Amino acid sequence: MFASVFSAAISGMEVHLIKVEADVSDGLPSFTMVGLPSTQVKEAQDRVRTALKNNGIALPPKRITVNLAPADIRKEGAGFDLPLAAAVLAAAGVLSAAQLGNVMMAGEIGLNGEIHAVSGILPMIIRAREEKCRFCVVPYDNLREAHLIPDMKVIGVSNLQEMIRYVGAPDSYKKAVETKRKEKQENAVDFCEIHGQESLKRAVEIAVSGFHNLLMIGPPGAGKTMIARRIPGIMPELTVEEGLELTKIYSIAGLLPAEDPLIRIRPFRSPHHTCSAQALAGGGRNPRPGEITLAHRGVLFLDEMPEFSRRSLEILRQPLEDKVIHISRVYGTYDFPAHFMLCAAMNPCPCGYYPDMNRCRCTPAQVGQYLGKLSQPLLDRLDLCADVSPVDFDGMSNGKIGENTKQIRMRVEAAQQIQKERFKDEKIQFNGEMSGKQVEKFCHLDDSAGRLLKMAFQHMPFSVRAYHRILKVARTIADMEASENINKEHLGEALSYRSFDKKYWN
């Protein structure tokens, strides 16, 4: 007897519909699985057989064949246990084959018949809705995540007996899951806790307003990491679409919290400098999102940037331009979203005090070797560089409280609203995303600003990429002052953030 049920395989960010087919026929007792299953999927036959036995269901001593179609897509993970069990039960006559028609399932089965949560449920439910499935059967522990898609009927089951009961009578399912929505909390860290560093705060505000990449250079203990950790607090709240997009990414990565699976705050990822290139970009035989993708719509913070391997740093070049990262493997090419704001911090030399020669003990060769870990093409992709000076005693002890996070965020939101109005027909949101053609269209210089830019280009020769990034930053500064055109002051401030490669990388 033949029966089939739908499931899904996740390859990168894509969800492929998989048809789990089972056939029970006369012949020598055996259990054969075909359709390019991985070792994890092949082990499902032993888990399913044992779980059925422990629940009082004996499979007939016949030839059981399971096919996972299409056969040219590799199947990974333990999520195929539940559809495999359902298909085999229907083929053996325990369930009706018609009951599994146009139904999607996913879940891992324990040896006692309990059904455990799996990752990637949200994108599977979205795909089931696209395929107009009648309903989905998922582990009960995944039900909160599945309910993020309100217009799809989802049944959450805790064991095999419940699966058999509710597949036969889906309308009898009355279980409800408690929704534990966490109210958005203000960040525990606030900008008002930082004393001094007004110029660095200004650079951070510009970077966030236009979604520009930022590099902070200064001695240890000056506050670079403190300020970086406060950046998500001044970023606007996620929209509903952005929240679902992030939730889908974190679902595939298996990083969603069980209590409240919807991502509500912008991510802040701070990988250690020992992070490998594969962990940063995403990898594995069946690639999963890396740190770059997990920082999508948020901040990727690289502390002590020169300590990262050269290979890891150079991986950043392509996603910084294209806002997507392409990974090629034997079984295909995968695209992961990578629209993030890069914030990096570094010391100017191994000891951290260059160019203060009274404190720096590094030789010129050591300084050159340390700074040389960052290539010029990578530096060209950084829109702003802020010099960080140590705070003196008076700055720390004067008791003056600076602006708080909420005040800065209000100005950032005002500047970004101007950009959204400007780019409503351009398929972009922020100044930092403008192409060369869009820079020419929207970055209008007045006469004095044009003369200043020409003079700067003659004395400080920039690449075309750096030239465009200067104009993008100047456009953001003008937006922060609600100015239609870019004037000399706006351009001068933008140029001041590009002088780092002449000061340190001369």
Disulfide bonds with the S-S distance in Angstrom:
none
